[in-house]
Amino acid sequence: MDILTWAALSVDEQKAALQRSPLIGDSGLEQSVRAIVDAVASRGDAALKEFNQKFDGFNSANIDSLRLSESEISAASARVSAELKAAIAQAMANIDVFHSAQQFRPIDIETQTGVRCELRSEPIEKVGLYIPGGSAPLISTVMMLALPAKIAGCEKRVLVSPPPINDAIVYAANACGITEIYQVGGAQAIAALAFGTESIPSVDKIFGPGNRYVTEAKRLVSQDSRCTVSIDMPAGPSEVLVIADSDANAQFIAADLLSQAEHGPDSQVILVTDSEPLAQAVNQALESQLAALPRQEIAATALKGSRTILVKDMQEAALVSNRYGPEHLIIQTRFPRDVLKHIRAAGSVFLGAYTPESVGDYASGTNHVLPTYGYSRAVSSLSLADFSRRFTVQESSAKGLLGLGQAVMTLASNELLDAHKNAVAIRLASLKD
């Protein structure tokens, strides 16, 4: 990777050094995805079957339903190895523990005498879970979405994934309590969840990562007046930023960088360090490790859009990281928690030499559905709260209104909203009778 010295860069060069892949946001993409969304909205299952054939080479005309039957789920589950089932069980246990600990605690307080305010939470009734397939079927994403949805109490949990669905995806979904599984992927699957079709029910909120077509489809349906659906978060290609000092292990860092680079050619990895010898050692380790990877061509393309940034110290490293706002942030330094104190923007943070990003991706218990493309500066990582909606309750007694009414009327009067003022005044007048 190219090595840049942060202090030697101009303001514009620093900005350029933190730029993401240009593959996001081209106008042709929006037009292509909009055409797919419109086709599904108007033609339902017929459009889905056509797109299954066109994009995935899957002939849906020869199957009875886009939905997997109980027998198909059982058969797929039986083909999964005992070793993989054990790994899924261990990951599920940790994810369950961490997300169960996030259960909402209601607030019920009296803000002043006779005025009671509450904050309550209820699960989102219908959720759609998108699981990428393609060259890397994301079994782990099933657990990251399906378990929190189940713990939160979402009544209808619908899973979609490109056909033919990987057996382990089907097994993990079933193990997490998902019985409604549909063989459809890409932008067309997002449209189906948003609008509903003859087979697939519409949902209230759509979750899950995907390629740029899926990401664009999520954006479009969330802004479409023909449906009412929300999405989990904006997302783009996967990314990692590693903060390392001279004590860090170059082989470990190279392995972490490549673990993200292999996701896709538009993934991005960045090393921020105060040690030029380490930066050189990491480049050498990247070269040797890359040669042994089955997905080396994908990773090599991603590395072309990646770089190393030299900083004067760890405080400046944190500053650079905060400006970038990485999806994944690895802090491999002598005292990682000292650096953590300065971190303000990251989807998920991994501390120390023995916490590779892979553990969070699969089995530590935290969620791996994270904001990318700099959105971590304002958007949080997925949690149990995302599967619920919060609402407030207020109750005022006659005594409470007597104590609060004048302030409300004064504020309403100054906003020139006389009907608001009158709604209070008429009640106060009744209390004098």
N, C-alpha and C positions, 0 to 999 in steps of 0.2 A: 504494500500500500504506500501511496505517496506520504511523505512526512513533511508537515507544515509547522512552522514556528508561529504560535499565536501572536506574540508581541510584535513580530515583524510584518504582520498582515495589516493592511489598511482596513478601515471600517467596512468597506464594500467587499474586500477579500475575506474578512471574517464572516460576513453574512453568506458569501458564496460557499465557504468551507462547511457551512452547516445546512446547505440546501439538500433537499431530498431528491429522489428520482424524478425525472421529468415525465415519467409514464403516467402520472396521475393528472386528471383534469383536462384532457384534450377534448375539444368540441365534438369530434367524431365519435368518441365514446358515448357521450350523452345521447346523441341522435340514435346510435345503434341500440342502446339499452332502452330508450323510450319506445322504440318500435316494438321491442320484445314485450315490454310492460303493457302497451296498448293492445297487442295481440292476445295476451292472456286475459286481460280485462274484458275483451269483447268476445273471445271464442273459447275460453275456459280450457277444459281437458283436451280438446282437439288441438289447440295450440301447444299445450304441454307435450303431447305425444310427438308432434312434429319437431319440436325443439330437442326432445330426447334423441330423436334419430339424427338430426342435423348436427348437434354439438357433442353428443356422447356416443353416437353410433349404436344406440339402443333402440330396438324396434318394439315400441310399446303396443303396436297393433296386435301383437301376438300374446299379450298378457290380459288377464281378466280385469285387473285393476291396478292403478298406480300405487295403491296401498298394499303393503306386505300383509299376507294372511298369517294367522297364528301358526299354521304348519310351516310356512316359509321362514318365520322367525325362529321356530324350534329347530328346523333343519340347519339354518345358518349358525345358530348358537352351538349346535352339536359339532360343527366343523372347527370350532375354535379350540386351540390347544389348552391343556390344563395349565401349562406354564403361563400363558397369556391371561387366562382367567384369574390366576392367583395374583398376577401383577395388577390387573384391573381391580380386584378386590382390595388390595392394599392401598391403592390410590384412592379408591372410593371412600375407604374408612377415614383417611386423612382429610379429604375434601369435606366429608360429612361433619367431622369434628370442628373444623375451622369455620364452616358456614353456619352450622347450628349455633355456634357461639355468637353469631351476629343477629340473633333474633331481636326484633324490635321491642323496645321497652316504652310503653305509653307514657305520656306526660299529662298530668291532670292537676292544675294549680289554680289558685285564686289570685288574680293579679291585683285586685283591690277588693274591699269588702263587697260581697254580693255579685262579683263578676268572676265567673269560672271559665277557664280556657283549657282546651284539651288538644293533644296531637295524637291521632289514631292512625293505624295502618291496616290495610286489607290487601290480600294477594290479588294480583292481576288475574282475571278469570281465564283468559285464553292467550297462550304464548306459543310462538313459532320458533323452533330451534333449527338453525341452518348449520349443517355439518359439511365442511369441504371434503371432496373426494379427490379426484384427479390423481396426480403422481404421488401424493402423500396423504392417504386417508387419515384424517385426524381423529383417532379413537379417543384421545384425551379430551378433545373438545366436547364430546358427548357428555362426559362426566362433569365437565366444568359448567355446562348449561343445564343438563337434566337434573342433577342433584339439587342445586339451589332452587330450581323451579319446583321440585317436589317438596323440599323443606319449607319453602315459602307458602305452599298450599295452593299453587295455581291449579285450577280445576281441570282445564284442558291443556295438554302439553303435546304439541304436534311437531314431529321431527321430519325434516326433508334432507335428502342427500343425493348427489348425482348417481345415476344407475351405471352399471350394476353396483349396488351398495355392498361395501366390504363386509364380510361376515362378522368381523370383530366390532364394527360400528353397530351392527344389528344386535349383537350380544350385549355390548355395553349399554345400549339404549334400553333393552329389555331389563337388564339388571338394575337400571336406575328408575324403573317404573314407567318407561315409555312403551306404549302398545300401538300408538298411531304413527306408523312410519311410512313415508311416501318416497317413491323412486323418481325424484326430479331434482335437478340442481340448477346452478347458475342464476342469472337474473330472472329467468322464468319461474323459478321456485319462490323467489322473493315476491314476485307479482302475485303468484297463487296464494301465498299467505296473506297478502294485503287485501286482495279483492275476493278471494274464495273462488272455487270452481265447482263443478258437479261432484268432484271427489274430495277436494281439499277444502276444509273450512277456513274462513277468514279468522284472523287473530287480532288481538289488541296491541301486541308488541312483538317485534321480531328481534331475535338475538343471533349472534354468531359471526365469525370472521369469514372472509372469502376473498376471491380475486377482485380486480378492479371493476369487473362487470357486476359482481354481487354488491360491492360497495356502492357503486353508482345507482344500482336498482334500489338499494335501501334508502339512499338519499332522495330519489325521485318519489317513491311511494309515500315517504314520510311528509312530503310537501304536496301530495296530490289531493285535490278537493273531492275526488270521487270516492275516497275511502278515509277512514279514521284509524290510522295505525302509527305507532311510534317505533323507534329503533333504539337499540342499546347504546350505541356510540358511533361517532365517525371513525373510520379506520382506513388504513392504507397498507402498503407492503410492510412486512416484518422488519424490525430493526433492533440493534443492541448498541449501547455505548459502554465501553469499559474504562474505568478510571484505575490507573495502576501506578505504583511508585517503583523505585529501583529494587525493592525486595520481592516484587511479584515474579511468578513463574511464567516465563515466556511461552512454554508449551501449553500451560493451562489457558492462557489468554488466547492463543491461536485457536485452540479447540473451541473456546466459547464464541469467538468471532465466526468461525466456520459453521457452528451449529445454527447460526441465524442466516448466514450467507446461503446455505443450502436450501432454504425455504423457497427462494425464487430469484430470478435474475434481477428483479427490481428491489430486492431486499438491500438494506444498507447496514454496514457495521463501522463503528468508529472507535479508535483507541485514543484516549487522552492520558498523557503521561508527562512526568517531569524528568524522565530519563531517556536520553537519546540511545544509549547502549541497549536499553530494554526494547525500544522501538525497532532497532535493527534486528535484535534477536527474535522478536515476534515475526517480522517479515520472513526471516529464514525458516521459522517454525511453520508459518503459513504455507510456504512453498512445499515443504516436505510432507505435511499432513494433507494438503490438498491433493497431492498425487495419489493418495490412497483412498480417496472418497469416490464412491459410486456416482454421486451427483456432482462430480468435480466441475463439469462444464457450467452448470447452474451457479455454483458457488464462485467460480472464477469470474463469471459475468458480473455478479453482485460486487465482487471485490474491486472491479474497475470503477465503481461509483462510490467507493469507500476510501477512508484516509486515516492517517495518524496525526494528532495535533500535539505539539510539544508546548507545555506550559511551564511557568516558573516554579509553581508550588501547587499543593492540593487545594488551596482555597481558590486559585484561579481555575483549577480543573473543575471544581464544583460550579463555578460561574459559567464555564463553557457548557457543561452538562445541562444546567438550568436553561440556558438559552436554546439549546437543542430540544429539550423536553423528550427524552427517549422513551420508547415503549418499555424496553428492558434496560436497567442500569446495573452493571456489575461493578462493585468496589473491591478491588483486590489490592489492598494496601496493608501496611503494618498495623495501622489502627483504623479500620474501616468505619467504626462508629463515630470517630471524630470527623470524618468526611461527611457522614450521613447527616450530621447536625446542620450542614450547609445546603443540603439538597432540598429543593422546593418543587421540582417538577420531574416526575417519573411515573410510568405506569406500574412497575414493580421493581423492587431493589433487591439485589443479591449480595450479601456481605461475606467477605473472606475468601480465602483460596479454595475452600472445600464446599462452596455453594455455587455450582455451575447453574446457568440459566435453565438447564434441562430439568433440574429438580422441581422448579416452579411450573414448568411446562406440563409435568406429568403427575407428580405424586406428593409434594410437600404438604399440600392442603390449600395453598392460596390459589386464586383464580388466574388462569392464563389469558382470559379475554381482556385485552388492554387497549387503551387509546394509543394510536400511532400518529405519525406525521406531525408531531409537535402538539397534538391535542392534549397531551398529559399536563400541559400548563394550566388547563381549565377543566379537564374531564377526568373523572376517577376510574380506577380499575373496576371491573364488574364485581358486585357483591350481592348479598342476599337482598339488600334494599332495592335493587333494580327490578326485582320480581314482584314488588308491591307498590302501591301508591299510597301516599300519606295525605291525610286531610285533617283540617282543624274543626273543632266544635267550640261554640261559645254559648254561655247561658247567663243571663243577667236577671237577678231578682228585682222587685220593685225598689228595694233599698239600693241595689247596685246601680239601677238607672238614675236614681236621684243623685247618686254620687258622681256619676260619669256623664250624665246628660248634657250639662252646660258646656263641657269641653267639646263634646261632639257637635252641638249646635253652633258653637263659635267657629269650629273648623269648617263645617258645612257652609256656613254663611260666608266665610272668607273665600271659599271656592265657588261661590255663587250657585250653589246647589240647594235651592230652597226646599225641594221635596224631601231631600235627606234631612234637613233641619226639622221639617214638619213631622216626619215620622217619629222623631223624639219628642217634640213639643206637645203633640197630641196625647202622647202617653203620660207625660209629666202633668199635663192639665187634668187628666182623668184621676191622677193620684191626689189631687187637691179637693176633688168633689166629696 
